[in-house]
Amino acid sequence: MAILENIRKRTTILILIIGMALFAFVISGVFTSGTLGGGGKIGSTIAEINGEEIAIDEFRQKVENAQRNSPPATSTIQIVNQVWDQQLRSSILGQQFEELGVDIEQDQIINFLKTSGYAQSPEFHNADGIFDETVFRNAVANWRETDALRYDSWLQTEKAIIQLAKEQTYFNLIKAGVGATLKEGELDYRLANEKMDVSYVRVPFSSIPDSSITITKSEIATFINDHKEDFQQDEARDIQFVYFEEKPSETDVKGVEDAITKLMDDSVEYNELTDKNDTIQGFRNTSDIAAFLDRNSDLKFDTIYRAKKELSPIFADTLMTLQVGGVYGPYRDGDYFKVTRMVGRRSNGSVKASHILIAYEGAQRANPEVKRTKEEAEKKANELLREAKKSGSVFAELARDNSDGPSAPNGGDLGYFQRGVMVPKFNDFAFGNPTGTIGLVETDFGYHVIKIDDKQDIVQIAELAREVEPSEETINGLFTDATNFELDAIATDIAFSDFAKEKEYLIRPVNRIKAMDENLPGLGAQRAIVQWAFNGETTPGEIKRFNINNGYAVVQLTGKYDTGLMSVEDASATVLPKIRKERKAAQIIGANKGKTMEDLAKDNNVSVSNATALTVKSPTIPGAGSEPTVVGTAFAMTEGETSGLIEGNSGIFMVTVTKKQEPVKLENYSTYASTLKTANAGKVNTAVLEALKKKAEIEDKRNIFF
């Protein structure tokens, strides 16, 4: 009875809970069937983002889904990194949504659908041809019962819609606080349009030799500690390697050349069946080219006629001079040795032409904006024909200015084409007239003013080709060389790089590899090497041989960098120039305090220079480069005023403003304020996300699993 009494007292709460559950069903019952939340986390985690664990099983499923929708050439690591970026964004923003109570209503999903591809599908239209929410809901319910694949696809789409809607709401809340006042608009206008002429003296930092500035390790360490934000580093590795490339030896190349040379000409062989010598026809004289190449060539006979541009660019000129029946070779063309035989030639079989298309309303593929009649198009085409035939007329300019065809930006140039490519009337004109002819042709596309620019022969060639590949002996020798080098490099006391030079091998370094990198310069995609370098058991100095595409790489780990503040050694290359600049600035300022501009120039053996029309938005001083601090200082000065000593990017400056040109005053600056507001709002999404990432506590263990 006590329990029943408590239930009665809590009737209102129960009604509220049930009501909320029903509301959730209304939003997602038909749509998601309760799939808005994440699935259970099974197994180990691949990452932790602000305390939220990301299950490896869930992450792998996302990777597999992404792989199915990615181009075949996309590597696993590329997909993993894409999924990670999406996961990081989703988790970080999701935590913000939860903290701020950002949610979406059913109407927002429907409104989104009305602007998506779903709204264009007749499947979801009512009798009036308009997207109908009820029709769509019924369709989703039907998918759930009869089409599991399509329903699952919709669930993923709905998740994306919900995420996008929440993001829009979140970012819009932030953008609501981003604005620009009229005063800010006025300032922006002035920064871009107030021009200044100045006289200046620059004492460059280069006037003091670097060697005169002594900097200790402790000073570098102090500088790093004073600027910690600038010297944070991610975990990274340095390696160096020797690449043993699997490529043909000189003996292999000579063997292929000899073999293909032997196949060129006829030979005599003894035939045991007939007990007499038979003449074996070679490539030069064979009457059955296709059969000969099927038996003896790595490239088969292609009967298609080709233009010069389709032949090997190195040998095209030579091949085009061959007479029918002529043979050229053997010659090396990339990875092949070839002998080419001219089989056939068609004179002027390829035409280069330009045209001006004058379309009319109703013509095939005519732009909807074209409203001229067929008669008007014909009249304009005839006018252009007369103009094109005039002496001194530039056909390309007429095409650019008048043609309705897609080739207009290229001056109407259609390039080279063979018979049958163009529509019949165009084709007949192009191949039936000599080079230089200009004429008019009508087709279904409109009226064409055509100019025949050039004609070329096309040829049918047969190529006896053998690919130049490393022999088994060469491959075995390469393995032996790589293995011996690995073992000897491990055993010797000589430094890896010195030992490689001693053996006359090229040593190649790769620095600052990240844990999720894949491509290594000089080796391509080599994930196994990166994983080895980041393995906790791999120590600097360790050497290992890897089997890679087309050979082997003997790799040494040379450096490890932990996440956090850079060491003195690692940061010194960046810090030393900064400290030197500070010291030089102090020396120059200390030696020149209180001097006039003329004395400053004279005492430092420099001259007074002039610069005109400077603006803060473009703070480049001719002869000095980008100097925003100097130009900004001048902006705040009055005409005739001389500054003190200013530390710039390239030296110490003293500036006199010789002229100030105030911009024309506007009635109001709302346009500039609005532009500023739009620009600021446009940065919100990226800036906020980067700020959240920077603040987030992220433990990324992807490199352990992939």
N, C-alpha and C positions, 0 to 999 in steps of 0.2 A: 504493500500500500504506500509505503514511504517513497518507493521508486516511482509509482504512478503519480503521486503528488508532485514530485520534482519535475516530472515530464510536463504535467499541466502548467506548472509555474514557468516553464521554459517554452511554452507554445509559440510565442512570438519569435523567439530565436530559431526554433525548428522551421517555422514557416519561411523565415528569411534564408536559412541554409538551403532548404528545398528550392526556394525561388531562385537563388543564385545558381544552383545546380542545373535547373531547367533553363535558365538564361544561357549558361555555358553550352548546354546542349543545342540551343537555338543557333548560337554562333558557330559551334564546331561539330555538332552532332551529325548534321548532314554533310558538313564539309570535312572535318578531320576525324570524327569518331573518336575523339579523345587523344589525338596524336600530337597535340601542340607541345607537350612536354617532351624532354629528352628521354631516351630509353635508359634502361638500367645499365650501369657500368660493370662490365664483366672483365675479369683479368686485370693485368697491370695497367698503369697509366702512362701515357706518352708525354703528358705535360700537366703543369699545375699553374693556373692563372688566377692570381689573387685568392688562393685557397680552393678554387674550383678545380677538381680533378677531371682530366680529359681521358676517357678510357681508350686504350689502344684498339680494342675491337670496334668501337664506334668510329674511331678515326679511320681505321683500315677500310671500313665499309664506305665511308665518304670518298676515300681515294679510289676504290674500285668503281664507284658510281661515276666519278670524274673521268676515269680512264676510258669508260665506255663512250663518253661524249667528247673525247679529245682526239685531235689528229693523230694518226699512227706514229708519226715521227716524234711525238712528245715523250720525253723520258719519264720514268717513274719519279725521279727526284723533282723534276719540274712540276709534276702534278702534286706531289707531296707538299711542296712549298706553296703552291696555289691554294690547296686545301687548308694549309696552316694559316695563311693570311686571312682566309675567310673565317676560320675557327677563332683566331685571335680577335678579329673584329666583332664576330658574333658574341663571344664570351664577354669581352670588355664592355660592349654596349649593352648586352643583356643584363649585366650587373648594374649598370646605370639605370636601365629601365625599371628593374626591380626596386632599386633604392628610391627612385623618384615616383614610383607608381605609374609609370607610363604604360598604357594599354590601349587597345583599339576596340572599336565597336563593329558590329555586323555591317553597318552602313558603309564603313570605310572599306571593307573588303569588296562590297558590291560596287562602290564608286570606282575602286581600282579596276575591277573587271570591266567596267563600262569604257575604260580607256585602253584596254589591252586587246590582244588578238582574239580573246574569247568573244568580245563584243562584235567582232567582224564575221564570226562564223554563223552561217544561216541556221545551223543546228540549234542555236539558242535564240532565234528570233521568233517573235509572235507573228500573227497573221499580217500585221502592218510592216513587217520587215525590220522591226526594232528589237534590240536586245531586251529579253524579258527575264527578270530575276527568277520568277517561278519556273519557267521552262528550264533555266539553268539548274536550279535546285533539284528538279525532277530528274534531269540528266545525270547529276552527280549521284543521286540515290540509285539510279538504274545501274551506273558503273559499279557501284559497291556490290550489287547483287550479281551482275552478269559479266563484268569486264575488270578483273582484278588488276591487270597490268595498267590499264588506263586510270583506274581509281588510285593506284599507288602513285602514278605520275602526277595526278591532281593533288594528292596529299603533299608531295614535295613542292609543287607550285604554290600551294596555299601557305606552306611554311615560309616560302620566300616572300609572298605577299605580306604576310603578317610582320615579318622582320623588316621589310622595306617600309611598311606603314608606321611601325614603331620608330624607325630611324628618322623618317620625315618629321614625325611629331617631336621627337627629341631635339633634332637639329633646328627645327623651326622655333622651339622654345628659346634656344640660345640666340638664334638670329634676331628674335624679337628685341633682344637687348643690345643689338649692334646697330649703330646709327652714325650719322654725321650731321653736325650743326651747320648753319649757314656760314658761321665764322670759319669753321674748318674748310668748307667749300671755298671760301674767299682765299684762305691761306694756300690751299692747293693750287688755285688759279695763279696766285702771285708767284709761288715757287716755280711754276712752269713758264711764266711769261715775263717776270721782272728780269730785265737784262742789265748786266754790269760790265763795264770796261775797267780793267785794273792794270796797274803797274806792280810788278812784284820782283823780289829777289829770292832766289832759292839757293840755299847751301846744301848740296846733296849729301846724303849719308855716305855715299861712296867716296867722298873727299877724305874720309878717315879710313885707313886700311883695316881690314878685319883682323890682321895679324897683331895690331896694336891693342886689341881688346882681349884680355885674359879672363877666362870664365872657369870657375871651379865646379866640380861635381856637386858640391853642397849648395852652390848658388842655383844650379839647374834644379836640384831637388826642392829648394825653397820656392822657385818659380812654379814648379808643378803643383806644390801644395797650395800655393796662393791662387791657382787657376784650375782647381780640380775638375770642374765641369768640362774644361777643354781637353783634358787628357785621360778621359775614360776609354777603356778598350774592351772589346769583346774577346772571348776565347779564340785563339788562332794558333796556327802552326806554320813553320817554315820547313821546306824540304829542298833537296837538290837531287838530280837524277841523271843517269846516263841511259839514253834510248838506243836499243839495238833494233834497228828497223829491218823488217823482213822484206827485202827487195832483191831483185835479180842481180847476180854477180856479172862481171864482164864476160865470163865463160857462158853463163846462161843466155845473155844477149846475143853473143856470137853464134851460139847453137841455133837459136831461133832464126837468125838472119841466114845462116847456111841452109837450114831446112827449107825456108821459103824460096831461096834462090834456086835450090835444086828442083822445086816444083814449077818453075817458070817455063822451062824449055822441055822439048821432047827428050825421052830417054829410051834406051833399048834394054829389054830384059828378056831372059831365057824363059820360055813357057814349057814346063814339063809335060803338059797335056798334048801339046802339038809337036813337041821335040824340035822347036825352032825359036828363033829370036822374034819377039814382038816389039813394035814401036809403041811406047806409052806416050800419049799426047800430053804435053804440059799445058799450063794455063794460057800461054801465049797463043796456042794453036787449037785448043779444044773446041769442038763444035757444040758440046753440051755443057755450057758454062754452069748452069744450075746444079747439075749432077756433080761436076768437078768440085764446086765449092762446098756442096753438101759433104763430100768425102774428105776434103783437105783443108777447109777454112773454118776459123772461129766466127766469121761473119758470113751469112748466107746471101744469095743473090737477091737484090732488090730491084725490081723492074721499073720502079718509079723514076721518071725524068726529074732531074734536079737543076735548080738555078745555081749560079756561081756562089751565091751567098750561103747555100746549103752544103757546100763542100768544105773540107778542112781549110780554115783560113790561111794556114801556112803554105799549103800546096795548091790552093785553088787556081792561081794564075797559071801554074805549070800544067795542071790537069786539063784546063780549058783549051790549051793549045794542041792537045792530042787529036790526031785524026782517028776516024773510026777504025778499030782494029789495032790501034797503037797501044803500047804498054809502057808504063812508067814504074820504076822501082827496082829493087826493094828500097823502102824508106821507112824511117821510124816516125810514127805518128802517135804521140802519147804512149799508151801502154801496149801498142801494137806495132809489129812490122807488117808492112803492106806492099802489095804489088797491085796497081790499078790498071785495068784494061778498059779502053773506050769502046762501048758496045753500040751506042747510037747517039745521034745528034739531031735536034730540031732547031732549025734556024729561026731566030726571033720568036722563040717559044715562050718568052717571058717579057711582059710589058710593064713599064713604069709609067703611071699616069697620075694626073691631078684633075680635080673636077670642082665645079661650083654647082651645088644642088639648089635649085629654086623649087621649093615645095609649095603645095596649095592645100586648102582645106579639103579633107577627104582623101588625100593621097596616102599611100601605104606608109605607115610609121611616121606620119607628119606630126610635128610638135603641135599640141592643142592650141598653142599661142598663135600659130600661123592661121590667119583669117583671109588671106588673099584668095581670089577665085582662080580657076585653072587658066582663064584667059589672061588675067593679070600676071600670073606666073610666067606664061609663055612670052608675054610682052617684055617683062623684066629680063628673062633669059636671053632674048634676042638682043636687047640693049647691051647686056654684059658680054655677049658674043662679039658684037661689033667693037666694044671697048677692048676686049682681050686681044683682038687681032691687030689693034693699032700698034704702030712702031713705038717702042719704048715702054709699052704697057707691062706692068709686073703682075703676072697671073696670080702669084701667091698672095699679093696684097688684096687683089680683087676677091679671092676666095675667103680670106680672113674677114673681110668687111661685109661680104654678101651671102656666103654659103649657109644653107640651113643644115648641112650635113655634119656629122661628128668629126670629120677631118678638117673642118674650118680652122681651128687653132693651129694646125700644121700647114696652113696655106693650101689646103685641099689635097695634099699629097697622100696617095693611096698605096705608095710603095710598089714593089714588083708583084705581079700575079700571073698565073698561067691560065690557059683556056678553060672555060667552064666555071671559073670562080665567080665572075660577075654575071648579072642577068643578061639574057641573049643579046639585046640591042646594044648594050654597053660593050659587051664582049666583042661583037662583030665590028663595032667602030674601032675599038682599041687594036684589034689584030688585023683589021683590013686597011689601015692607013699608016703612012710612014711617020717616023719620029718628027716631031715639031708641028704636026697637024692639030688645029683647034677646030672643034665642031660642036654641034648641038644634037643631043639625043633625048628622046622622051621615053621614060619608063614609068612603071607603077608608082615610083617614089617621087616623081616630078620631072622637071627639066634639068638636064645635066649639060653644062658647058665643060667640055672635056679637052684637055691638052695632053698629047702623047709626049712624054718626057724622054723616054729611052726604051730600047729593046735589046734583049740579050738572048743568046742561044741557051737552050737547056739540053742537058746531056744525060744519057743512061750509062752508068759505069758499073763495072763488076770489081769487087775488091777481094783479092786473096789475102787473108789476114791471119796472123798468128799472135795471140797475146803473149807478151813477154812476162813470164812468171818465174819466181825463184824455184830452182830445182830442189828435189829432196835433199841432195847433198848440201846445197846452200842453206836450207832450213836447218838441217842437223848441225851444220857448222856454226850457225848463229846461236843455236841453243847452247852449244858447247862454250862459245865465247862469252855469252851472258852468264852462264853458270860459273865458269872459271873466274870471271871478273868479280862476281858476287862473293865467292869463297875467298879469293885473294884479298878483296877489299876489307872483309871482316877480319882476316888473319893478320894483315899488315899493321904496323904502327904508323904508317904514313897517312896523313890526312886524306879523306875521301877525294876531295877536289884535286889535290896534288897527285894522288895515285892515278886518277882518271887522265890527267894531263900526261903523266909519265907513259901511260898506255896509249896515248894519242886518241883518247875519246873526248867528245864534247860534253862538258858538264853544264847542266842547265838548272838554275835556281827558280823556285816558285815560293814567294813570300806571302805571309798573312792569309793563309787558307782558312776559311770558315768551316764550322762543323757540318753545315748542310751544303757546302759547295760540291760540285760534280765535275765541272770542266777544268782541266789543268792545261795551261798554255804549253803547246808542243806535244801533248798526249791526247787531248780530247776528253771525252767522258770517262773518268776513271774513279768511280765511287769507292772501289775497294781500297785504293791507295789513301783516299781521304779518311775512310773509316779506320784503317791501320794507324794513320798518323794521330788520330784522336783516341785510339785505344789507350786506356789508362796504364796498360802494361808496356806500351812502347815508349822508350826513353830516348832523349836526344843523343845522337850518334849512332843509333841502331840502323842497320842496313837490311834491306829485303828485296828480293827479285819478284816482279809481278809479270804474269802473262797478260799481255794486252793485245788489242787488235793490231795485226801486222808486226808482231815482234814481242820484245821484252823491255821492261824498264827496271833498272837496279836503282833503288831509291834509298836515300838517307834522310832521317828526321834530323833537322839541324836546329830547330828552335820551338819553344812552347811559350805561349802567352796566356795567362789566366785572366779571367774577367775582373775588371777593377781598374785601379790607377796604374798608368804606365810607369815602367821603371825609368831610371835616369838614362840608361843606355838606349832604351827604345824611343824615348821622347827627345833625346838630345838634338837630333836632326831638325826638329821643329822648334825647339826652345832656343837653341843657340842664336839663330837670326833675330829672334824677338828681343833677347837680352842685349845683343850687340846694338840693335836699333835704339833701345832705351839708353844705353851708355853713350852712343854717338849723339843722340838728341841732347842729353844732359851736357856733354862736352861743348857742343856747338852753342847751345843757349848760354852756358856759363861764360864762354869766351866772348859773347857778343851782346851782352845785356847793355841797354842804354844807348846803343848805336843808332844813328840815322840810317835810312835805306841806302844812301850813297856810301856811307862808311862801311856798312855791312857788305855791300858789293865789292868795294875796293879791298877791304881787309881779307876777304875770302877768295879773291881772284875770280869773281863771277860778275856777270853783267845784270843790269836792270832790264827786265823783259816786259812785254805787254801782252795782254789777252783781252779779247773783245767778246761781247754778247754772251757772257757766262750766265747760266741759270742753275739754280739749286737742283732742279730735276735732271740736268745734264752737267754734272760737276767735273768736266774734263778740261784741264788747262793744257793748251798746246805746249809741247816740249817738256811737260812734267807728268802727264797722265792723269788718272782719276784721283782727285783730291777733294773729297766731299767736306772735310773739316775746314779746309782753307776757303772754299767757296761759300760754305755755310757761315763762316765768320764774316766774310765780306758782305754777305746778304744783310747782316745785322748792323753794318756800318753805314754812315752817311757819306754823301759825295764829298771828296776832298779829305776824308779821314784816313789816317795811317794806322795800321794795326801794330801790335807788339809782335814778338816772335811766336810763330805758330808751328806746332809739330804736325807735319803732314805725313803722307805715306812714303814719299821718296826723299824728304829732306826737311829742313827748317825754313819757313817762309816768313817774309814781311811783305805786307800788301797795302797799297794805296788805292782806294776806289776813285778812279778818275771821272767816271760818268755812271749815272744810274738812270735807266729808262723805265719809268713806271708803266705798268700795263694799263690799257684803257679800262676805266672803271665800268662795271656792269650794273644794271638796275638791281639785279639780285643774283645770288650765286646758288640758287636752288638746283640748277643742272649739275654743277660741280659737286654739291653736297650729295645729290642723288647718286652720282657716279661713284663717289667715295663709299657711300653706304652699300651700293651693289658690290663693289670690289671687296669691301670688308666682309660682307655676308658670304661672298663666294669663297672666301678662305676658311670659313667656319668648319665645314665638314672635315677637311684634311687637318687643320690645325688642332681641332678638339681631339680627333682620334689619335694624332701623334702625341699630344699632351697626356692623354689617358694611357697610351702604351708606355710612355716614358715613366709615368708614375707607378705603373702596375708592377707587381712582383710576379715574375714569370720564370718558371723552371721548365726549360725546353729539353726534352730527352729524345727528340726525333732521330738524332744520329745513332742512337742505340738500336733502333728498330729498322731504319732504312739506310 
